[in-house]
Amino acid sequence: MRSAGAPFAPLAVVRYARLSLLVFLILQASDGLITYGAVSVFGIQAEGNPLVASWMLIAGPGAALFGAKLLACGCAAILHGCGAHRGLAAVTLFYLLAVVAPWLHTLATM
């Protein structure tokens, strides 16, 4: 609950913040599905994150990817809840350019 003197965020800021979170969640789900497909075809070496690849060996690809994506989405929700909307937008843009776009390029050239 807000204190009596605290102003409300402008509607445009709220929409921008929610859009950033929504795009981040969609990118996480997309990356998880693409990675799961690639791991199914090419093996665990298709996963670029050595920590997630290690967890894939322990728990299996589905559980490891689900856990990693759940953690990332939880962290994004914390950023959103704390009002770090520019930070979340920056992470979302980075994730799009550094993670999802290369996957899409790789799939398009196969």
C-alpha positions in Angstrom: 0.0 0.0 0.0 1.3 3.5 -0.8 1.8 6.2 1.8 -0.6 9.1 1.8 1.8 11.5 -0.1 3.3 9.1 -2.6 2.3 9.9 -6.2 1.0 7.2 -8.5 3.1 6.2 -11.5 1.9 7.6 -14.8 -0.1 5.2 -16.9 2.6 5.2 -19.7 5.3 4.1 -17.2 3.1 1.3 -15.9 2.5 0.1 -19.5 6.2 0.3 -20.4 7.1 -1.6 -17.3 4.5 -4.3 -17.9 5.5 -4.6 -21.5 9.2 -5.0 -20.6 8.3 -7.8 -18.2 5.9 -9.5 -20.7 8.6 -9.4 -23.4 11.2 -10.8 -21.0 8.9 -13.7 -20.0 8.1 -14.5 -23.7 11.8 -14.5 -24.5 12.6 -16.8 -21.6 9.9 -19.2 -22.7 11.0 -19.1 -26.4 14.7 -19.7 -25.4 13.7 -22.6 -23.2 11.7 -24.3 -25.9 14.4 -23.7 -28.6 17.1 -24.9 -26.2 15.1 -28.0 -25.3 14.6 -28.8 -29.0 18.3 -28.2 -29.7 19.4 -30.4 -26.8 17.0 -33.1 -28.0 18.6 -33.1 -31.4 22.3 -32.2 -30.7 22.8 -33.2 -27.1 23.7 -31.3 -24.0 26.6 -29.6 -25.8 23.9 -27.4 -27.5 23.5 -25.6 -24.1 25.9 -22.7 -23.9 25.7 -22.1 -20.2 28.0 -24.6 -18.4 26.0 -24.4 -15.1 22.7 -25.3 -16.9 24.5 -28.0 -18.9 25.7 -29.5 -15.6 22.2 -29.5 -14.2 21.0 -31.1 -17.4 23.4 -34.0 -16.6 22.0 -34.3 -13.1 18.3 -33.6 -13.4 17.6 -33.9 -17.2 17.2 -31.2 -19.8 13.5 -30.5 -19.1 13.9 -30.0 -15.4 17.2 -28.0 -15.7 15.7 -25.7 -18.3 12.5 -25.2 -16.4 14.5 -24.4 -13.2 16.8 -22.0 -15.0 13.9 -20.2 -16.7 11.8 -20.1 -13.5 14.8 -18.5 -11.7 15.3 -15.9 -14.5 11.5 -15.1 -14.5 11.6 -14.7 -10.7 14.5 -12.3 -10.9 12.7 -10.3 -13.6 9.6 -10.2 -11.4 11.7 -8.9 -8.5 13.2 -6.2 -10.8 9.7 -5.2 -11.9 8.4 -5.2 -8.3 11.3 -3.0 -7.2 10.7 -0.5 -9.9 13.9 -1.2 -11.8 12.1 -0.9 -15.2 15.0 0.5 -17.2 17.2 -2.3 -15.9 14.6 -4.9 -16.8 14.2 -3.3 -20.3 18.0 -3.4 -20.7 18.3 -7.0 -19.7 15.4 -7.9 -22.0 17.1 -6.1 -25.0 20.4 -7.8 -24.2 18.6 -11.2 -24.0 16.9 -10.7 -27.3 20.1 -9.7 -29.1 22.6 -12.0 -27.4 20.5 -15.2 -26.8 17.3 -15.4 -28.8 18.4 -13.8 -32.1 21.5 -16.1 -32.5 19.2 -19.1 -31.9 16.8 -17.8 -34.5 19.6 -17.2 -37.0 21.0 -20.7 -36.4 17.6 -22.2 -37.0 17.0 -20.1 -40.1 20.3 -21.3 -41.7 19.7 -25.0 -41.1 
